Amino acid sequence: MSSIVYLARMRIKSPEENNAKKIVRLCESAGLLRIINEGDLTAIKLHFGELGNDTFIKPVYVRQIVDLVRNISGKPFLTDTNTMYIGSRHNSADHIITAIRHGFAYAVVDAPVIIADGLTGNNYAEVPIRGKHFSSVKIARDILDSQAMIVLSHVKGHALAGFGGAIKNLAMGCAPPLGKRDQHQGMQAEVCDADCIGCGYCLTQCPFQAISMKNEKAFVDKSICYGCSACLQVCPEHAISFMWKRDVPVFLERMAEYALGAVAGLKEKVLYISFLTDITPDCDCVPWSDSPIVPDIGFLASTDPVAIDAAALDLINAEKGLECSSLHCHHEPGENKFTGVWEYVEGRHIVEYGHSIGLGSKDYSLVEL
């Protein structure tokens, strides 16, 4: 059975239109008024962006959704969870400061910022699921205590997942650091000695102290490494990689199972909105923003996380790739844009697996507003 995905394109059709109004129409069309009841504590799940990144979802867009929730007497709060890697969102004190610096201050968004897994990521509970990889998953307690959730996802590339959309936002974004570690389990960093220049920068970025210097080259202790990819992201010589074909499909499946646990108690009380703007090659977790790989497309809304990710991938692949970007191939319409950046990662596997475990449907009907 197919799910409905609503699309509002970026192009303006009349002088009365603007993007804020489009987002409101999307929310209303996708059923926000049916999802949120009076008094519902409503988690607005988003990514505030790592310091140095500037392509996260605009706070002025988020304000439109906050206002909608308030207008129907819901109680919105903005939320995310702490990171596994070392950075500006590793604990909730730094995380909230980062959110405010990026424009998510109360005066702008009219909602509090609550980091859902607590000060250091220890506020979580085990949620039972029936998965191939997990029988239970760790989910932030403030997500579990919410009575409704709106998941705002900036769709972009990702070095390990291929791309990040609604499913990844649920999986990593609703899990504490220990849950993120569970999902990365099995990914093992490999150092190519011939390419390593021994600069040691990867040592400073590893959150598990799994890297040391051996014979003036970086050395990964695989008994400690959790495959978070922090070293891969920062290596200036691209000397660190993974066993892509073996490990990535399992990583994607583990994420889909975590996403299943994140929404297990919310049933029909979740709305997904995906932003197909500033479609960069890297996650907003990195402290920079590269140029987009395709032009801005617009906004999507659905009650199905699998369908909205499937639609996002199809819309992005239908575009012609931008020449002045990190795309090294697959520029033509219909070609897989994210494998044109991360050639060893087929991100669509998470859509297929999410469909197979009942997270949602990969079959969708696109309704353009």
GUNU-253744 format. One record per residue (C-alpha): x, y, z; residue in one letter. Coordinates in steps of 0.001 Angstrom, whole numbers, padded with zeros to 6 digits, always signed. Last residue first. Layout:
N
XYZA/...
//
This chain:
369
+000643+021581-003895L/+002237+018545-005530E/+000907+015158-004449V/+003448+012344-004807L/+002052+008846-004324S/+004325+006474-002442Y/+005745+002972-002369D/+008719+002579-000004K/+006206+001995+002776S/+006786+002523+006483G/+008684+001195+009503L/+007242-002246+008772G/+010476-004241+008864I/+010695-004724+005068S/+009931-001090+004234H/+012708+000138+006510G/+015020-002355+004801Y/+014276-001017+001336E/+014529+002611+002452V/+017781+001930+004329I/+019194+000240+001219H/+018640+003486-000686R/+021893+004796+000796G/+024126+002833-001555E/+027608+003679-000261V/+030843+002947-002143Y/+030665+005950-004490E/+030107+008608-001839W/+029814+011693-004069V/+028227+010349-007263G/+026744+007690-005011T/+024726+010583-003584F/+023552+011731-006995K/+022182+008451-008285N/+021512+009067-011990E/+018048+009953-013268G/+019009+013438-014443P/+022722+013551-015427E/+025559+014473-013063H/+026325+010907-011992H/+030099+011484-011605C/+032644+013336-009436H/+029969+015315-007579L/+031895+017568-005176S/+030278+020666-006607S/+030775+023223-009379C/+029124+021024-012024E/+025758+020975-010307L/+023926+017707-010840G/+020892+017616-013082K/+017820+016799-011020E/+015821+013551-011141A/+018174+012012-008563N/+017107+014617-006007I/+013417+014004-006623L/+013813+010218-006445D/+015869+010373-003238L/+013380+012714-001557A/+010449+010507-002579A/+012063+007411-001059A/+012898+009357+002119D/+009285+010589+002398I/+007956+007080+001812A/+010153+005527+004503V/+009315+008175+007111P/+005518+007925+006566D/+003209+010652+007918T/+004210+012869+005020S/+005579+016310+004143A/+008085+017431+001515L/+009757+020805+000871F/+011489+022377-002113G/+013923+021539-004900I/+017119+023530-004338D/+019638+022902-007107P/+021862+019793-007035V/+025254+018990-005427I/+025155+021880-002941P/+028406+023697-001998S/+030249+022447+001076D/+029156+023398+004578S/+031633+023247+007453W/+031863+021964+011036P/+030583+018466+010124V/+027408+017249+011811C/+025281+018947+009119D/+026033+015821+007069C/+028098+016086+003902D/+027461+016271+000146P/+025183+019328+000470T/+021556+019601-000558I/+021102+023266+000359D/+017339+022774+000115T/+015279+019588-000003L/+013763+020120+003438F/+011884+017114+004787S/+008774+017317+006962I/+007647+014218+008845Y/+004547+014061+011061L/+004236+011712+014047V/+001220+010910+016236K/-000213+007861+014445E/+001673+005327+016632K/+003742+007326+019149L/+005055+004493+021289G/+007142+002701+018660A/+008388+005946+017066V/+012016+005825+018216A/+012058+002022+018228G/+011446+001791+014482L/+014116+004430+013888A/+016552+002238+015828Y/+015705-000664+013518E/+016318+001529+010471A/+019704+002558+011874M/+020751-001063+012409R/+019789-001819+008816E/+021897+001072+007542L/+024935-000112+009510F/+024448-003652+008196V/+024379-002356+004606P/+027526-000279+005342V/+029720-003105+006684D/+030553-005486+003848R/+030455-003165+000842K/+032218-000331+002645W/+035038-002040+004500M/+035953+001334+005947F/+038291+004226+005119S/+041191+006272+006467I/+043996+007750+004325A/+041851+010550+002939H/+045003+012745+003024E/+043595+015543+005203P/+041898+013050+007586C/+039003+014971+009158V/+035881+013068+008064Q/+037507+009641+008194L/+038635+010235+011760C/+035116+011172+012906A/+033741+008097+011106S/+031844+006755+014182C/+033235+003278+013498G/+033125+002020+017085Y/+036870+001547+017508C/+037994+000000+020830I/+038849-003597+019882S/+039795-002307+016444K/+042775-000389+017815D/+043412+001982+014916V/+047025+002976+014073F/+048072+006323+012628A/+051581+006254+011198K/+054914+007356+012693E/+055900+003725+013407N/+052728+003406+015488K/+050726+006474+016477M/+047483+005977+018387S/+043805+005745+017505I/+041033+004187+019616A/+040879+007070+022068Q/+037067+006585+022091F/+035962+010065+020994P/+038516+010114+018131C/+039126+013716+017043Q/+042547+014386+018611T/+043980+011109+017326L/+042764+011894+013798C/+045016+014962+013754Y/+048122+012844+014237G/+049987+014262+011241C/+051469+010846+010413G/+051405+011306+006634I/+049011+008395+006026C/+048673+007507+002332D/+050971+004464+002190A/+049879+003383+005659D/+046254+003036+004552C/+044323+003199+007796V/+041162+001095+008260E/+038221+002152+010440A/+035914-000620+011591Q/+032115-000396+011303M/+030759-003284+013359G/+028963-001170+015947Q/+027867+002130+014402H/+024245+001597+015412Q/+025143+000557+018939D/+027445+003576+019270R/+024548+005847+018372K/+022561+004161+021101G/+025370+004772+023605L/+025519+008420+022486P/+021781+008823+023160P/+019311+007913+020408A/+016530+010085+018953C/+018763+011829+016393G/+020650+008730+015291M/+017622+006689+014314A/+014901+009296+013873L/+017024+011695+011822N/+018443+008722+009923K/+014942+007667+008927I/+013871+011218+008000A/+016795+012017+005731G/+020566+011550+005701G/+022418+010321+002639F/+025083+007802+001740G/+024906+006408+005283A/+028658+006462+005937L/+029916+009739+004440A/+026531+011452+004518H/+024705+013472+001876G/+021837+015859+002437K/+018146+015955+003339V/+017448+018461+006136H/+014938+016650+008316S/+012199+018087+010519L/+010442+015369+012528V/+007249+016538+014196I/+006446+014545+017315M/+003444+013884+019523A/+002859+012915+023163Q/+006496+013253+024190S/+007714+011090+027088D/+009587+008738+024737L/+011409+011643+023103I/+012251+013018+026547D/+013584+009564+027465R/+016147+009367+024697A/+015892+005961+022966I/+018109+002902+023507K/+017068-000055+021346V/+015710-003520+022136S/+015739-006928+020433S/+018349-005651+017995F/+020078-006884+014817H/+017338-008722+012923K/+014645-006704+014622G/+011691-007231+016893R/+011581-004163+019122I/+011748-003462+022859P/+012513+000121+023903V/+015345+000601+026420E/+015275+003942+028197A/+017291+007154+028013Y/+018676+010006+030108N/+022408+009200+030145N/+023451+011470+027271G/+025643+013878+029235T/+023203+016608+030270L/+020005+014857+029312G/+018911+012580+026475D/+016257+014862+024968A/+018198+018103+024732I/+015427+020625+025360I/+015346+023889+023383V/+012392+026037+024416P/+009892+027425+021914A/+009120+030877+020514D/+011476+030319+017530V/+013241+033692+017359V/+012991+035069+020910A/+013505+031560+022262Y/+016872+031265+020534A/+017277+028813+017679F/+019435+031224+015669G/+022596+029211+015125H/+024236+030708+018205R/+021227+029555+020238I/+021525+025967+018995A/+025275+025937+019671T/+024709+027173+023235I/+022081+024458+023693I/+024518+021765+022547H/+027362+023071+024712D/+025245+022654+027858A/+023603+019496+026488S/+026821+017560+026011N/+028661+016526+022818H/+026996+019219+020695R/+029997+021480+019907S/+032269+018594+018999G/+033722+015248+020072I/+031817+012339+018547Y/+028939+010446+020138M/+026629+013408+019822T/+023950+014616+022225N/+020285+014330+021343T/+017881+016676+019546D/+014926+018821+020578T/+012770+021853+019931L/+009718+022198+022178F/+006065+022536+021284P/+003046+022534+023610K/-000086+021992+021517G/-003023+024377+021710S/-003947+024226+018001I/-002396+027642+017374N/+000655+026620+019414R/+001413+023776+017022V/+001044+026061+014004L/+003256+028698+015615D/+006003+026137+016264V/+005765+024999+012640I/+006204+028514+011292Q/+009053+029127+013759R/+010961+026188+012256V/+011049+027967+008905Y/+012460+031127+010526V/+015048+028937+012296P/+016488+027895+008900K/+017159+024175+008561I/+020899+023427+008746F/+023121+024752+005943T/+025478+026890+008053D/+028035+024495+009562N/+030864+026096+011523G/+029423+025015+014871L/+027624+021709+014252E/+024037+022020+013056G/+020848+022383+015109F/+019412+019077+013877H/+015649+018661+014226L/+012960+016951+016272K/+009989+019148+017144I/+008759+017291+020209A/+005126+018031+021004T/+003783+017897+024549L/+000132+017532+023593D/-002109+020038+025401G/-004856+020071+022793E/-004370+017279+020297N/-001718+016978+017600I/-001953+014438+014783I/-005275+015439+013222R/-004346+019119+012828L/-000942+018108+011419L/-002639+016124+008650G/-000343+016190+005606A/-002328+019017+003998S/-002061+021211+007110E/+001675+020692+007431C/+002226+021281+003719L/+000112+024449+003739R/+002139+025837+006665V/+005410+025018+004895I/+004186+026741+001742K/+003239+029847+003722K/+006770+030093+005107A/+008220+029570+001638N/+006421+032561+000159N/+003350+032964-002018E/+001212+036058-002488E/+003237+037208-005523P/+002244+033996-007367S/+003862+030748-008525K/+007078+030983-006493I/+009552+028202-007287R/+010763+026302-004254M/+008511+023317-004812R/+005852+022180-002357A/+005539+018401-002268L/+003144+016143-000333Y/+003938+012463+000158V/+001026+010031+000300I/+001711+006424+001252S/+001435+003374-001004S/+000000+000000+000000M/
//
